Amino acid sequence: MSTLTSTVHRIRRSLEANFLRDWPDRLLVERFTLSRDEAAFAELLRRHGPMVLATCRRVLRHEQDAEDAFQAAFLVLARKAGSIKEQNSIAGWLYRVAHRLALRAHMETERRKQVPLLDDVPLSCSAIDGPCENLELELERLPEQYRTALVLCYLEGRTQTEAARLLAITAHAVNSRLKRARDLLRQRLLRTGLATSAAALSMESLIGSAQAALPAALAKNTVQAALTFASSNAVCGVSALAIALAKGALHMITPKFKLVFVLSLTVVLLTIGALLVSSPALGEDPGDVVFRNQKAEPKSQAQDKPGPGPKGKPLYSVILLWMSGGPSQIDTWDPKPGNMNGGPFRAINTTIKGVQISEHMPHLAKQAKHLAIFRTLKHGEGDHIRASHLMRTGYPVDGQTNFPALGCVLGKELGDSRPDVPRYVSIGARVNPFGVFGPGYLGPEYAPLHVHPADSGKGFTLPPIEMFEDLNKKRAAKMRKSIEKAFDLADEKPAVKNAYGPSQFGQACLLARRLIERDVPVVEITMGGWDTHQDNFNLVQKRSIELDFAWSALMSDLQKSKRLETTLIVCMGEFGRTPRINANMGRDHWPACFSVVLGGGRIKGGQVIGKTSPDGTTITERPVSPAEFLATIYQAVGIDPAKEYRSNTDQKLPLVEKGAKAVKELLR
């Protein structure tokens, strides 16, 4: 009986492994992150393990040391899988981790030989000589998109077509990234004094060494150890050096995050404190106090009221504020004062008669006449990925149809009359799970242009030309030039920048306004950190303050420039949080009733849609489905939600599920 059971398990594992062979890295990573799926992790190791082992072997001449560094790289992957920024392919990320761990292991072996190396010396290839090591160091320093293309095509030996499929871009885009990567490497190597011929020879040696076979026993032990390490520090089947390397890498990552978090929180609190104490009661001259409702200085010409679109229709734009993780509705838009589920926050009045919101959004409370608050969104998905898919596409996951995300559809419909600007700019999005941020069956030309914070921590980096070429080869240069000046936040008055708040989200909202002023149809800004299973109230307070400063300043500026009536602002997450507070002072997932908000565009502000019970657990009036909400968004910018596209399954599908109607009372 045990033999039969073992055989059945072996067959099932084999079938599952074959099934996962065609999955992109991002789906494998998500599957492992959500369910600690062994088969998904094993496929990632099978796919990228040879490259990782070859990388470790080039740095470490001793086989056991190389295997230790190899195992450490996959232990780190098991812990950090959910936070990797670029998940279409993790090859570039794994290469960087493996190379750094191998260098650390090299330093450890040298230390054993009593070589005087210090713990706080930055990792470098100076400990190991040769053109190949110089090349690897420069390869590690390349921007992510270029490094990943090189790793896939050169170190893993994939064709450009295969790399394009893994990266969800065109083969031409892969070719462009490879060319740019080679040019960057050549320039950097020449600056180090390495001859071009030596660089070419070292690249050939990299390609040849990447084809190393992965021992089956090593692969099996690594998978088992990684599964254990993902949830516990107690690991069997790997050496003490492998565990030490992995823990050291995690230790170096975590304090930086904590430091950035603490510094950001400190800046926010100092700013709020300054605003609170800057009053004549403390002795200042009233003329020196700057209030939020003071008249701003005249705007630049780029901020004039937009002209009409085709056939005299308004030229609409959309700003999507994506609250990733699912905000607590009770602690933001639907407070329950006096109820045990209400929490510690006070409710304050808004400019809508009889309507209150959280005390931590006072500026938005004053601008509520521009807002339509939905308090009764409802669906049945309690998983982040599936709920995000539903809220961003209007359809549940069906396993067959590659639905396009809301921003991509809006970009397609609103961008046809604006061919020389990017259709859809996404600021700060970390992951692309199951395509919920992607163009789906619309094709890669409708994908978002991703924008990330600058390395300095101030402002945002204008994407390289190759990212524009991924969208439209012929118009790439025009598109990039059309928005280039928007990224120069330094030409804004200090008072204007301060109004948005010091947070990264606040500065992203400022950038969004500047992009809209240059006729970009769709801009999305992601604010993470709303998944508050623990310490809900401290976390929600911080994020609410950031949201309040940034969004209210954004609306104020748009109103002054006469753009609010043609710019729809959408604030939404995948679901809400439980009314009841858990033992960790947190709130868990709650799709049964939650809040989303619209403002600007054709929306009649000053309204609340729906009503929930006094304890916040049930809907008592006007439930709204995700499809109805998305239909309202489309209609608010002049798009027919019943319009049909032909999908990848060769079906004609409307933008939202058939029968879903917009909330008519909200539309002008």
N, C-alpha and C positions, 0 to 999 in steps of 0.2 A: 504494500500500500504506500509506504514511504517513497519507494522508487518511482511509482506512478505519479505521485504528487510532485516529486522533484522534476520529473520529465515534463509535466504540464507547466510548471513554473518556468522551466528553461525555454519551452516553446513560446510561452507568453512573452517572456523577456525578449526573445529573438524577434517576434512579430512587432512588439512595441518599438524596438530599436530600429527596425526597418521603416516603420511608420514615421519615426522622427527624423529620418535622414534628410527629408526635403524641407523641414521646418527652418525658417531663418533664426539666427541667434536670438533675436529679441523675444520670439515666442518661447524658445527653450529657457531663456533667463527668467521670463515671467512665470512659466510653469514651475520652475525650480523654486523661485521666490515664494510663490503662493502655496505650494504643496510639498516642498522638499522632495520633488520627484527624482528618484535615482536615475531613471532612464534618460531624462532630460540632461542631467549633469554629465552622465556618461557620454552622451552624444557630443556635448561641448568639448569634453576632454578628447574624444576620438578625433574631432574635427580640428582642434587647435593644439593638441598635445605634442605632436611631432615638432611643430615650430617652437613651442616653449622649451622642449627638451634640447633642441638644437641650439637655441639661444643660450641656455645655461651651459651647455658643453663648450661653446666657443669662449666663454669667459672663464669657466672652471675646468682645468685640465684633468681633474680627478673625477672619475665617473660617479662615485658615491656622493660627492659634494654637488655635482650637477643634478643628480636625482633628488637630493634634499631640497635644492632651490626650486626644482620643478614642482615638487609636492607642495612647497610653501606657496607658490604662485596660485595653485588651485585651492588651497585652504583660504587664501585671501579672497579669491573669487566667490567661494561659498558664503563668506561673511558679507561681502560688499556687493553681491549681484544686484540687489534691489536699488542701489544708488549709482550705478554706472550711467553716465550721461548719454553716451552713444551706444545704443543697443542693437542697431541694425546688424552690426558685426562687432564683436568684442575682440577681434584679432589685434587691433592696435593697442587697446587697453591692456590685454594680456601680455603683449610683447614688452610694453613699458614696465609693467610690474615684474615680469620675469627677469628683465635685464637689470633692474635695480636690486632685486633680491640676489641675483648672481653676484653682482658687485659687492653687496653686503657680505655674502658668504665668502667671497675672495678675501675681504678684509679680515673676516674672522679666522680664516686659515692662516693668513699672514701673522695675525696676532698670536696665534698658537706658536708660531716660529719666533716669537718675541720681536717682531718688527714693530717699531714705535709708532703705531697709528692711534689717533684719538677718536673717541666716540662722536665728538661734535664736528669732525671734519666732514664737509659735504661730500657725498658720493661723487666720484668721477672716475674716468678711465685712466687717470695718471698712474694708477697702481699696475696697470697692464699695458704694455707697449704694443705698437703696431698699427698699420693703416686700417685693419679690419675693426679694431677697437674704437678708433677715432670715428669711423663711419657709423658704428652702432650708437655711439654717444650722440652724434648729430641726428641720426634717425629717431632716437628716443625724444629729441627736442623738437621734432617737427610738429606742426599743428595736427590735431587728431585726424581730420579728414584725409590729409596727405599721408600720414604715417599708416593709417589703416589700409589705404589703397596699396601702398608699397608692401606691407606685410602680407596681404592677401595674394598679390600677384607675384612677388619676388620670393618671399620667405615660405609661403605655403604652396606656391606653384600653381595657382589658379589662373584660368583664362580671364580676360577682361569681361567676357560675358558672364562667367560664373560670379566674379566679384560684383558686377552690376546687379545681379539677382540678389546677392546677399545684402548689398547696401541699399537696395530699392531705388537705384538711380539708373541712368542710361549707360551703355558701354562707352559712348562718346564722353560722358562725364568722368568715367573712370580713367579713360585715356588722358583727359585734360589734367586730372589730379596727379597721375603718374608723371606726366611731363613737368608739371609745376614742382612736384616733389624732387625729381631729379635735378632740376635747375637750382632749387634751394640747397640741396645737398652739395652740388658742385661748387656753388658760391661759398658755402660755409667751410668746405674742406680746403678750398684754395686759400681761404683766410688763415687756416691753421698751418699752411705750408705743405699740404699733401699734394703731390703731383696728380694730374688728371689720370695718367696711366695707372698709378697706384690705386686711385679710387675705383677705377673700373675693375682692376684685379681683385680688390677686396669685395666689391659687390658680387663678382662671380663666385668667390669663395663662400659668401653668405648664401647664395642660391644653392650651391652644391651641398652645403651642410644642412640645409633645411629639410632634406628628404630622409632624415634619420628615422628608423623604425622605432615604434613605441613598444617596449616590452609589455606583454599582456599582464604579467603579475604586478608590475609597477602601476599600470593603469587601474587595475582592480583595487589594489590597496589604496590608491589615491582617492578614488571615488568613495570608498567606504569611510576613509578618514575625513574627507570633506563633509560628508553628510553628518557625521558626529560633530565636527568642528563648527558647523553652521549654527548649532544650538547649544554647544557646550565647549569648555576649554579642555575637557578630558578626552584625549585622542589616542587611539591605538593604531599600530601599523605604520607609523612614521617615526623618523628619528627625532631626537631632542633638538638637533640643529634646525630641522624643518619647522618644528613648532615654534622655536625661538624666532626664526626669521619671519614667520607669518605674524606672530604676535607683535614683533617689532614694527612691521609694516603697518599693522592696524593702529598701534600706539602712536606712530608718527602722523597718521591721518586724523585721528579723533581729536587731539588737542587743538589742531588748527581750526577745526570746525567749531569747537567750543569757544575758542578765542574770538573768532569772527562773530559768533552769536552774542557773546558777552559785550563786545565792543559796539555792535549794532544796537543792542538793547540800551546800552549806556547813552549812546548818542540820542536815541529816541526819547529817553527819560529826561535828559538834560534839555532837549529842545522844548518838551512839554513844560518842564519846570520853568524855563525862561519865559514862555508865553503866559504862564499862570502868575508869575511874580512881577511881570512888566506892567505895573499899574501905578497910577498917581498916588495911591494909598501908601506906597512904599517910598515915596519921596521923589520919584522921577518927574521930570517936566512932562506934562501931558502931551506936548507937541512932539516928544521923542518916541512916543508909543505908536507902534505900527499895528493896526488891526486888520483882520482878514477881509473886512468889507470895504477897505479903502480903495479908491479908484486906482487902477493899474495905469502904468505909463502907456502911451500909444503903442499899438502893436505894429509889427513890420508889415510890409506890403503883402508878404506871403500869407498873412493871416486874414486878408480881406474875405468877405463873404464869397463862397464858391459860386461859380457860374452854373447855369443849367446844364443838364445832361442831354442825351440825344432826344430830339423831338420836343425840346423844352421841358422835359421831365427833370425833377431834382436829381442832383448827383449825390446819392447817398453813400455814407461810409458807416462802418461798424467797428466799435471797440469792444472786445470780449474780455472781461475780467474773469479768468478761470480760477476758482477757489479750490485748489487741488486737495483732496482728502475728505472734503465734506464738512462745511461749517455748521456749527450748532445754531439752529434757527431760534431757539429760546434765548440764547445769549447775544443775538444780533437783531433780527427783524421781527420776531414774534415773542416778546417777553411775557412772562407769566408771574407778575408781581403778586406776592402774598401766597403763592402755592409752593409746596415743598419741592416741586421740580424746578422752581424758578431760578435757583442759584442766588449768589450774593449780589449780582449787578442790579442797579436801580433802573427803572424805566423812565424815559424822559419824553415830554411832548414833542410833537413835530408840527409842521405847518399844515398838516392834514388834520382836520378837526376830529378829536377822539382817538387818534392813532398815536401809539408810542413805540419807540425803539430803544435799543440799549444806550445807556449813559455814555458809552465810549465812542459814540458816533454823533457828537453834537453838531458838527458842521453839516453832515448829511441830513440831520433832523431839520435844519433850517432850509434845506433845499428840497424837502420832500415834495413840494408842489411840482417838481419835474419828474418824480419817480412813480412807478407803478409797482407795488409790492405784491407778489404772489406768495400767499402763506400756505397754499394747499397743493403743492406739487406732490405727486404720488406715483410710485412704481413698485415693482416687486424684486428689484435686484439689490442685494446687500453686499455684493462683491465690488471692490473698487473698479476693476477692469470692465466687468460687464455693465455696471452702472454708468461708467464714463462713456462706454460705447452707446448705450441707450440715450443718454442725455445729449450726446454730441452728434448723433446721426438720426435720431428719431425712430430707430429700429433696434430690436434686440439682436444679440449675436445668434446667427443661424448656422454657422460653420461652413457656409458656402459663399455667401455674397460678401464682396469686399466693399462695404459701404463707405462713401466719402464722408469726411468730417464736416461739421457745420461751417467752419472757416473756409474750407476748400470750396464748398458749394457757393457760399457768399462771394468768395473771390472770383469764381468763374462768372457768376451772374452780374456782379457789379463792376468787374474789371474789363469787360470787352471794350468799353468806350475809353479805357485808360491804358493803352498798350505799352506805354513807355515807363510805367511804374510797376513795382512788384504787386501782384494781386493780393497777397496775404503774407503779413510779417508776424512771426511768432517770437515773443521776447521772453526768455527765461524758462522755456519748457525743458524739462529734464529727460523725460522718457517718451517713447512712442508706442505704448503697449497696444498690441492687437490692432494697430492702424487707427486708433481713435483720434489721432492728430493728423492722419495722412489723407491723401487724395483718393485712395481706393480705386474704383474702376474708372474714375475720371482721367487718370494718367498722371505721370510725374510732373508735367508742366503746371499742374494746379496744386502742387505741394507747397507747404509754407516755406518762406525764407527765414531760417532760424537765426536769431540774434542773441548773443551771450554777453555777459558783463566783461568789460576790459580787464586785462590781467592786473592792472593797477588798482582795481576795485572802484575806480571812479568812471562813471559813464559806461558806454557800450561800444563794442567794436563793430565797425562797418564790415560786413562779410566780404570775403575775397571774391574776385570776379568769377571764379569757378563755380561758386554757389549760385550766382545769377545765371551762368551758362547752363546749369542743371535745369533751370526753369525755361529759358529761352535763349538759344545760342545767338541768334541774330540780334536780339535787342538787349543783350546782357549789359553792354557798356552804357547804353542810354538809361536802363533801369538803375544801374548803380549810381550814375551821375545825378539822376533825378532826386535821390534821397541822401546823397553824400553829406550835404550841409545840415541835414536834420540831426546828425550824430554829434555835431559840435554844440554841446549844451552850454559851452562857456559863453556863447553870445546872448544867453538869457540874463536878464537882470537878477541879481542875487535875491531880491525880494520875491521874484516869481519862482525861482528854484526852491527857496525856503518854504514857500506855500505848499509845495507838494510833499514836504517832509524829507528827512534825511535818508529814509530807507531806500533800498534798491528798488522796491516796488514803486515807491513814489517817483523816483527818477525815471523808471520805465514808463509810467503814465505821462510824464513830461515828454519823453521821446515819442510816445504814441500820438500825443497832440501834434507834435512837429511833423510826424509822418502823415497824419490826416491832412494837415495844412498843405502838404505836397501831393494831395489827391490819392494817397494809398487807400484802396477800398476797405481793407480789413486789417486790423491790428489786434493781436491777442497778447495778453500779459498774464503770466501764470504766477500766482502767489501760493506757495506750498505751506505745509505745516498745520493744516486744519484737521488732521486725523488725530484728534485729541482723546485717545483712550485713557491717558493719564494727565494730571495737572491741567485739566481743561480750562479753568478760569484764568490762570496766569497767561496761558498761551493765547486764548481767545482775546483777552484784553489787549495784548501786544499787537496782534494782527488787526484787530478792529481799529485801533488808533492809527496804524499805518494806512489802512483802507480809507478811513474817514478823511485824513489829511489829503491823500492823493486824489481820491475820486471827487471830493468836493472842489478841489482846486482845478481839476480837469474840467468839470462841468462849468465852473465859473468862467474859465478862459474861453471855452467853446461858446458860452452864451454871449460873452463880450464881443467875440469875433463873428457873431451871427451864424455859427456853424452847428449849434446844438440842435436846431430844427432839422438838420440834414445828417446828423450823426447819432446813430443808435448806440447806447451803452448797455451792455448785457453783463450782469453779475450773477454767476451760477457756479455750483459744484455738482458732484455726482449724486449726492444724497445729503441728508441731515444727520443729526445726532440724537441719541435716545433722550427722551424727556427725563427719565430717571437717571440719577447720578450714581456711578458705580463706586466700588470700594476704593478705587485709586483716584477719587475725585476727578474722574473723567466721564466722558459720554461716548457710547459706542455707535455703530452704524444704525441708521434709521431712515429707510426709504418710504415709510408709511405716510409721512407728511413733513414737508420741509419748505424752505423759503428760497425764492429767486427774485431778482429785481430787474426791471427795465427802466430806461430813462432816455429822453431825447427822441430824435427822429419823429415818426408819426404817432408816438405814444402820448395819450392824454394822461399827464401826470396827476398827482394828488389823489391816487386811488389805491385801495387795497382789494385784492381779489381773494375771496375765500376766508374761512374762519375755522379755527381749531378749538377744541374743548379747553376749559380752564386749566387742566393739567397737561395740555399739549399732546395727548396721546392719540386723539382721533380727530378726523375732519367732520365738522358739523355743517359746513356750507361750501359748495362749489369746488369739488375736487378737480384738479387739472392734470392731464397726462403730459409726459415729455413731448409727445407728438403734437399736442395742442399748443404747448409752449413754443416749440420750434416753428410751428405754422404761424404763430403770432409774430415771431421775429422776422420770418420771411416776408410776411405781408406788410410789416412796418417799414420795410425798405423797398416796397414795390415789386416783390417777387411772388409769383403764384405758387403756393405750396403744393398744388396739384400737378405742377409741371413734371413731366416724366423724363428720365434718362434711361438709356439701355445699359444694363449692368453686365458684369463679367459672366453672369449665368444666362445671358442673352434674354433677359426679361426686361420689360418696360416697367420701371418703378417710379412712383411719385417721390417728391423730396421728403415727405413724411408719410406714415402709413395712411392708407385710404380711409376716408371718413373723418380724419382729424381736421378740426376747424379752428381757425384763429379765434382768440377771445375778442370779439368784435367791439365790446364796450370800451376797450383800451385804445382803439385806433381812431385817429382824426379823419 
